[in-house]
Amino acid sequence: MTLKTNPTRTKLSGWGRFPVLDARTLAPRGMEALKELVLSEPSLIARGNGRSYGDSAINTKATIETRHLNRMITFDPVSGQLVAEAGVLLCDIIDVFLPRGWFLLITPGTKFVTIGGAIAADVHGKNHHKEGSFRSCVDWIDVMGSDGVIQRCSSIENPTLFDYTMGGMGLTGIILRAAIRLRPVETAWIRQTTIAATDLSAVMAAFESTLDSTYSVAWIDCLGSGSRLGRSIVMVGEHAKVEQLPQKLAKSPFRTQIKRKWVVPFDFPSTTLNHLSVRLFNSLYYFAGSLKKGYRLVDWDTFFYPLDSILEWNRIYGKKGFSQFQCVLPLDRSKNGLTALLTEISAAGAGSFLAVLKRFGSQQSAFSFPMEGYTLALDFPVNSKTLVLLDRLDQITIDHGGRFYLAKDSRMSAATLHASDQRVEDMKMYRSSLVNAARFSSTQSERLEL
Ligand SMILES: Cc1cc2nc3c(=O)[nH]c(=O)nc-3n(C[C@H](O)[C@H](O)[C@H](O)COP(=O)(O)OP(=O)(O)OC[C@H]3O[C@@H](n4cnc5c(N)ncnc54)[C@H](O)[C@@H]3O)c2cc1C
């Protein structure tokens, strides 16, 4: 029996809305229909919820949407292991399991991503320094290769396929389902401590002195210069226990106020984001943050996903879209590298509303992004000036031994990627050892010659 999946032609982009490509998309309903596509499409890539910023989840010939692979299959309340299909969204896991006392072990800064996307990018959260990337919570995954054969893999079973699929950006096959471990929590609240750091040395000292804390993240004023270079608001957090809540909240520890969602109703004109408005926003944010310094309780949504309360915030950057720059620099070269990057950005006056700094712990993996050190992420509206600036930031990163996050990339050159990451050749070799893995390809993987 044939389970024909009808294709649709659509304009497709990532979260940054750059580039926008005319792509053929197919959304199979179930594993058999998916297998038919995998066996028949000469070139294809899986797509989760399109929250990567660039073109990693686009193949103009066949983009395979996983939105119908959305079943949660089993849950073990003793170990916290959830088995679910790859298209399940993290927000749905939170909806179902937080009221029952479970939260994600590792989560990126948006809950609107799929399990498949989280695995393929091996995403990180605010706790990488302590608990690692998404792979820390993955017990096993089932991956369909280009021959339609499904292989279960884990750190013990088919470990090489597991290693290259975690962070492999969909280039080793289609992730069908996964077993991930959730974290037991007593409440839906986070005990947050806010620290105002006046410069880069202070923010790095704050990270280094809070390495024992579960979560830490800094918003960094990317336009601060001179003695203000790197000034930041650092937020450190722990899951609150019931006895740490005020009596009123302790009665229903998982109940938090439903937050009002704001929607950006139209594309902002490109002039909205100019040097003055960004500088003003950054200064106000720093001063507002420094007023809140010290301890307070915040709900999980505010702590982990501050941007999710503004739906379609990517429209703020205008019709031409934006590009996120995210690099990681090795620990011993982070201070110099960050100084050079921030000096270049503030001199160009082209920073973004929100720039984020995190401390990564060590990580051994075949192709995942993190390494021990500091990661800086910030957005730039796409225009000829910022594209030149981004090339300069790439070079500074390479000069300081850093590398780039493919989930955020939309414009890097193949030469830049290859110069930044010696593991690229190993990844290519591994792909050539798989049956026809070259058929799994995205616009990004073609651009980057992966
Ligand atoms: C506001 C915001 C904040 C973010 N914060 C963070 C952060 O803090 N940390 C972080 O690490 N990331 C962060 N991200 C990036 C995001 O977590 C990743 O890009 C993630 O991969 C997106 O998941 P998705 O389901 O939308 O996947 P998509 O964007 O659709 O796809 C991403 C990649 O996964 C592959 N893929 C998806 N599903 C499958 C599958 N079933 N099988 C094989 N391959 C698959 C695609 O081919 C593609 O290469 C953020 C993104 C946004 C928009």
The ligand as a Tripos MOL2 file, in Angstrom:
@<TRIPOS>MOLECULE
LIG
   53    58     1     0     0
SMALL
NO_CHARGES

@<TRIPOS>ATOM
      1 C1         14.4380   32.3880   20.9950 C.3       1 LIG1
      2 C2         15.3850   31.2440   20.7830 C.ar      1 LIG1
      3 C3         16.2590   30.9100   21.8020 C.ar      1 LIG1
      4 C4         17.1440   29.8380   21.6380 C.ar      1 LIG1
      5 N1         17.9820   29.5300   22.6660 N.ar      1 LIG1
      6 C5         18.8290   28.4980   22.5450 C.ar      1 LIG1
      7 C6         19.6780   28.1150   23.6200 C.ar      1 LIG1
      8 O1         19.6470   28.7170   24.6960 O.2       1 LIG1
      9 N2         20.4910   27.0450   23.4410 N.ar      1 LIG1
     10 C7         20.5290   26.3380   22.2740 C.ar      1 LIG1
     11 O2         21.2750   25.3660   22.1800 O.2       1 LIG1
     12 N3         19.7380   26.6820   21.2320 N.ar      1 LIG1
     13 C8         18.9010   27.7420   21.3430 C.ar      1 LIG1
     14 N4         18.0790   28.0730   20.2960 N.ar      1 LIG1
     15 C9         18.1810   27.2920   19.0540 C.3       1 LIG1
     16 C10        17.2420   26.0800   19.0380 C.3       1 LIG1
     17 O3         17.1750   25.4580   20.3050 O.3       1 LIG1
     18 C11        17.7750   25.0380   18.0580 C.3       1 LIG1
     19 O4         17.9670   25.6150   16.7970 O.3       1 LIG1
     20 C12        16.8700   23.8120   17.8800 C.3       1 LIG1
     21 O5         17.5510   22.8920   17.0490 O.3       1 LIG1
     22 C13        15.5250   24.1670   17.2320 C.3       1 LIG1
     23 O6         14.7050   23.0240   17.2370 O.3       1 LIG1
     24 P1         13.5540   22.8380   16.1440 P.3       1 LIG1
     25 O7         12.6920   21.7250   16.5760 O.co2     1 LIG1
     26 O8         12.9030   24.1310   15.8750 O.co2     1 LIG1
     27 O9         14.4250   22.3360   14.9090 O.3       1 LIG1
     28 P2         14.6240   22.9590   13.4460 P.3       1 LIG1
     29 O10        15.0430   24.3680   13.5720 O.co2     1 LIG1
     30 O11        13.4590   22.6650   12.6040 O.co2     1 LIG1
     31 O12        15.8640   22.0590   12.9500 O.3       1 LIG1
     32 C14        17.1510   22.2640   13.5220 C.3       1 LIG1
     33 C15        18.0880   21.1420   13.0440 C.3       1 LIG1
     34 O13        17.6140   19.9020   13.5440 O.3       1 LIG1
     35 C16        17.4180   18.9810   12.4890 C.3       1 LIG1
     36 N5         16.2660   18.1440   12.8530 N.ar      1 LIG1
     37 C17        15.0750   18.5420   13.3470 C.ar      1 LIG1
     38 N6         14.2820   17.4830   13.5710 N.ar      1 LIG1
     39 C18        14.9960   16.4000   13.2240 C.ar      1 LIG1
     40 C19        14.7230   15.0040   13.2040 C.ar      1 LIG1
     41 N7         13.5590   14.4970   13.6020 N.pl3     1 LIG1
     42 N8         15.6920   14.1790   12.7440 N.ar      1 LIG1
     43 C20        16.8890   14.6420   12.3350 C.ar      1 LIG1
     44 N9         17.1930   15.9420   12.3360 N.ar      1 LIG1
     45 C21        16.2590   16.8160   12.7720 C.ar      1 LIG1
     46 C22        17.1760   19.8240   11.2620 C.3       1 LIG1
     47 O14        17.5140   19.1180   10.0920 O.3       1 LIG1
     48 C23        18.1080   20.9980   11.5270 C.3       1 LIG1
     49 O15        19.4160   20.6660   11.1250 O.3       1 LIG1
     50 C24        17.1790   29.1200   20.4160 C.ar      1 LIG1
     51 C25        16.3030   29.4650   19.3910 C.ar      1 LIG1
     52 C26        15.4100   30.5210   19.5670 C.ar      1 LIG1
     53 C27        14.4750   30.8860   18.4480 C.3       1 LIG1
@<TRIPOS>BOND
     1     1     2 1
     2     2     3 ar
     3     2    52 ar
     4     3     4 ar
     5     4     5 ar
     6     4    50 ar
     7     5     6 ar
     8     6     7 ar
     9     6    13 1
    10     7     8 2
    11     7     9 ar
    12     9    10 ar
    13    10    11 2
    14    10    12 ar
    15    12    13 ar
    16    13    14 ar
    17    14    15 1
    18    14    50 ar
    19    15    16 1
    20    16    17 1
    21    16    18 1
    22    18    19 1
    23    18    20 1
    24    20    21 1
    25    20    22 1
    26    22    23 1
    27    23    24 1
    28    24    25 2
    29    24    26 1
    30    24    27 1
    31    27    28 1
    32    28    29 2
    33    28    30 1
    34    28    31 1
    35    31    32 1
    36    32    33 1
    37    33    34 1
    38    33    48 1
    39    34    35 1
    40    35    36 1
    41    35    46 1
    42    36    37 ar
    43    36    45 ar
    44    37    38 ar
    45    38    39 ar
    46    39    40 ar
    47    39    45 ar
    48    40    41 1
    49    40    42 ar
    50    42    43 ar
    51    43    44 ar
    52    44    45 ar
    53    46    47 1
    54    46    48 1
    55    48    49 1
    56    50    51 ar
    57    51    52 ar
    58    52    53 1
@<TRIPOS>SUBSTRUCTURE
     1 LIG1         1 GROUP 0 **** ****
